[in-house]
Amino acid sequence: MILQLSTYGSPALRKKSEPVKEITPELVKLACDMLETMYEANGIGMAAPQIGQNIRLVVMDLEKEEDERKPIILFNPEVLLAEGDNPIESEEEGCLSVPDIWAKVSRPTRVHLTYTNEKGETIVQQNVTGKLARCALHELDHLNGVLFVDKISMADKAMNASKLKRMAKGQQ
Ligand SMILES: [Zn+2]
């Protein structure tokens, strides 16, 4: 089922989300609907606040080709920055909840990722890098009410100010 996306200005995007206490069939169904919605919108990640639910649930799939899909469902994900050499890189990001804006965001490049999967198993992925690390950090921010546009440069903020204002207005 395709779900309704919350966009910039929606209160759910600014709330801190609650941990998931028990993985129920309903929550797994919700995660599958989030994946379907994400694929439909051509995204690579989606957090529950983006569909108006303030729970700690994220879905991701870096593969855009339909026959190569590798979806992952993350309940209560935790991202720890990897110690030691961990350069900050600036890459362009976008967000399904902030349509039509792309801008560079600086993020650490190496993280450890821990989450509970849809079977209730604890998954620990050490030293995640590249696009997956960036995507996980972006989605984790969503669970804490943070959007990528909070982290863009002053120049990019200024350039997109009227677009953001219009979007926020549309939510009232
Ligand atoms: Zn996003």
Boltz pocket constraint, residues with backbone or C-beta under 6 A from the ligand:
constraints:
  - pocket:
      binder: B
      contacts: [[A, 45], [A, 94], [A, 95], [A, 96], [A, 97], [A, 138], [A, 142]]
      max_distance: 6.0
